Amino acid sequence: MDGATSSQLLGFPPDARVLIVNCDDLGMHESVNVAVIDAIEEGIASSCSVMVPCPGASQALRMLRARPGVPFGIHLTLVRDADHLRWGPLSAKGTVASLLDERGELFTADRREELLARARPEEVEREFRAQIEAVADAGLTPTHLDWHCLADGGREDVFELTVTLAGEYGLAVRVWLDGGRRTARGRGLPVTDHDFLDSFALDIDGKAARYAELLRALPPGLSEWAVHPGLDDARSRAAEPGGGWRVRHGDHAFLTSARARELLAEEGIVVIDYRPLRRIWAGAGRRDAEAADMTPSDPWAR
């Protein structure tokens, strides 16, 4: 990339301040689904990522089918957020035993190191493919792959597996740890130029002011925020009794606020989604297939 930023690779001038605002966790449950779509259609969010193993996934996929203009990725899910949530794999359980706890469920987030220590690569691939194929079977075409609660997949081989799957399926990948960013940029692939923001890392109190501060300080280049909008209702509180619903409610309130739009205009920030990144990633995947003397195909032409 010869020192160019990813935003320049996407065709923006060197001083452009470019931001992806991606709503994670679509599919978790109905209140998250409603808030995510609202944050895109009525707010400043630009895209979302769907969690296929979750109980709200069927509704989420229906909502996306009804809104073909909403860009979305697949939030590859090997981890469930809490013990009371019953999220199982899409694959037959006997074929992905290394990904499951003693009750045959996905590991909870607080046991992710145990998962990463035992997960067999071929079983990770089987489950990732099942989640991607479920979206394809729903007649939908995503823009990118990312991971739930596992930064850059949590393991180098899982990261490389996901990049390989992205090449096969013609998708981009969200990459935000330093090692993965160096690898991707070395291949001429656009990834965030700056530190990645996960909205769960922000204090709940004063969040709107902090978001405003971050927009004012946004540097030139490509940045990405992973936000988590949700509603303040009984379903949200039951799903996350520990207070995670407060994070989601605060995100939704800011993303749909008039002030958020004003700040983008005042600062001249360009908000994009993963579609322009996907074009470059998919082109690289086609070139790799041709170099390997394989015929590139369009897996979404069904």
N, C-alpha and C positions, 0 to 999 in steps of 0.2 A: 504493500500500500504506500510505500515510499514516504512515510511520515504523514500522509493525509489522514484526516479524521474520517470516521465512518459517515458523518453527515456529508462530507465532500464526496465520498464514494457514491452517495445517494444523489449527488447532483446539486447540493446546496453550496453557497459560497463559504469561504473559511470563517467568516464572522457570524454565521447563522447559528441561532440557538434553537435546537430541535429536540422535541420531547415526545416520547411514547408514554401514554398514560394507560396502562393495561389493568383491567379489573380481574383479579384472580378469583378463583373459587366459584365461578358460575356452576350451578348444578348441586351445590351443597344442600340447599333447601329452598323452598318457594320464596321466602323473604329476601334471601340473597339474590335469587334470580331476578325478582322485580327491581331491586335496587340497582343491580348491575346494568340492566337494560336502560333504566331511567338515567343512570349516570352517563351512558353513552348517548342516548337520544336527546336528553334535556340538559346534560352537563358537558364537562370538558374532557371526559374520558374518551379514548379513541378506539379501544378494542377490549377484548376479554379473553379468558381462558377457561374452558369447560372441564370439569372433573367427572369423567364418565362413570366411575363406580359408585357415585353418591346417589342418595334417594331422590334428589331433585333433578337428576340428569335427564330423564325422559322429558320433563317439562322444559328444561333448558334447551334441549335439541329442537323441540317443537317451536319454541320462541325464536330460535335462530333460523329455522326454516321459514318462518313467517316474516323474517327481516333479513333478506339476502344481502342487504347493504351493510350489515354489522360484521366487521372483521373479527375473527376469533382464532385462538390457538387451542391446543389440547394440553391441559394441565396434568401431565402424566402423574398418576397417583399410586404410590406404594405405601403411603402412610395415612392413617386416620387421625383426626385431631384429638380425640378423647375416647376413653374406655366405653362410655355409654353409647357411642356412635357405632353402628353396625355397617361397616363398609367392607365388603369382601371383594375378591378379585373377579374380573370378568372371565378369566380362564377357569377351567375345571380345577378345583382345589388340589386334586391329586397330582396335577401337572406343574404346580408352582409351590410346592410344600415349603421351600426355603424362604418364601416371602411371607409366610403366615406364622402367627403366634400359636400358643398351645391350644387355643380355642378355634383355630381355623380362620381367624380374622386377620386383616392387615395389622401390622404393628402400629401402636400408638406413637405419636410424635416424640414422647419422652423415652422411647425405646428404639429410636432410629439407628443408634450405633450398633445395637444388637442385630437389627435387620441388615445393615451394611456389612457386618462381619460374616453373615451366613448366606446372603443372597447369591444364588448361582446365576452367572451371566445368561445362560440359555433360558432360565426361567424369567429373568427380568425381560429379556427380549420377547418371550412368548406373551407376557402380560402387556408390555408396551404395544406390541402389534395388535393384541385384542382390543385395546382401548382406541387405537388409531382406526382399526377396521370398523369398530362400532360407529364411529363418526361417519366414515365413508358409507356404511350401510344405511345411515340415516339420510343420505343424499346431500351431505354437506361437505364443503371444501374448506379446511382450515388454512391459516397462514403460517403457523409456526408451532413448535413444540417447546414446552417448558415443564418444570417439575414442581410438585407440591411438597413443601417442607424439606427439600433436598437441594441445596445450592449446587448448581451445575451437576445434578445427578447424585451428588454425595460421594462418588468414587470415580476415579479416572476412567476405568473401563466402562462404567455406566454412561459417563459423558461421551466417550467415543462411540459407544453403541448408539446413543441417541443421535449424534451427528450423522452416523451412517444411515440410520433410519430416515432422518430428514432428507438426506441425499436421495434415498430410494423413493420417497414419497413426494419429493419436490417442495420441501418446506424449509423455513428458516428455523433457527434455534435461539432462544434467549440465553445469552452467555454473560455472566457478570463477575465471576471470580477472575483474579489476575491471570492464573495459568491458562484457563480456557480462553480468555480474551486474547492472550498472546498467540495461542494456537490458531484461533479463528482469524485474527488479523494477519498472521503469517500466510494464511491461505487466501487472503484477499477478500474475506467475508466480513460484512458490517456487523458490529456489535456495539454495545454502549461504550462511549469514549470515556465515561466518568463513573464515579462510584454509584452503584445501584441503590435505589431507595425502596425499602420494604416498609409499608405504612405501619406495620405492627411494631416497628422499631421506634416510632415517634411517641412522645408522651401524649396521653389522651387530653389532658388539660392544656388549653392554649394551642390546640392542633391547627386551627384555622390560621392563626397568626404565624405559626411555624411554616405552614405551606406557603403563605404569602412571602415570607422571608426567603424560602428556598426558590421560589419563582424569580424573585428579584435578583438573586445571586446566581441563577443558572448560567453556567459558562457556555461559550461557543462549543459546538460539537453536538453529538448525539447523547442524550440522557434518557434514562427510563425510570419510571415510577411503577412499582407494583402496588396497587391500591386494592382495598377490600370492602367495597360498599355493601351495606346491609341495612335493613329497617330496624327500628326500635319497636318490636312487638313481642308477643308471647312466644311465638315460634323461635325467634332469634334468641331470646333469653333462655329458653329451654335447651337449645342446641349448644349454647356457650354460657353456662351458668357462672363460669369463672370471670366473665367480664369482656370476653372477646367481642361480644355484640356491641359494646361501647366503641371499640375501635372502628367497627364497620359503620355504625351510625354516624360517627364523626366524619369518616371518609365521605359518606353519601352526602352529608350536609354541605361539606365544602365543595365537592365536585359539581354539585347542582346549584351552587350559589351564583348570584350575579357578580359578586366580587371576583370569583375565580375567572370568569370570562373577561372582566375588566382588566385584571392583572396580565393575562395573556396578551391582550391588545396593547396595553401600556408598555409592556416589555418587548413586544415584537417577537414573541416566542411562537414557533411553528409546531403544532401538534400533529404527529403522524401516527400511523399504525404499522403493522408488520408487512403490509403488502409490498412496499418498495424493497424491503429487506429480502422478502421471499423471492422476488425476481432474481436477485443476484445469487442467493443461495441455491435456488433451483437451477440457474444457469451453470453454476459450478458442479452441481450433481450430474447434469446432463453431460458436461465435458468429461467428468470422471468415468461415467458409464461408457462413453465413446472411446476413451483411452484404454479401457479394459476390454474393448471390442465387444461391448454389449449394446443392445438396442435400447435406448432410453424409452420409457413408456410414461403415459399419463395415468397414474393409479386412480385419479378422481373422475375419469371419463367412464361412468357406469350408467 
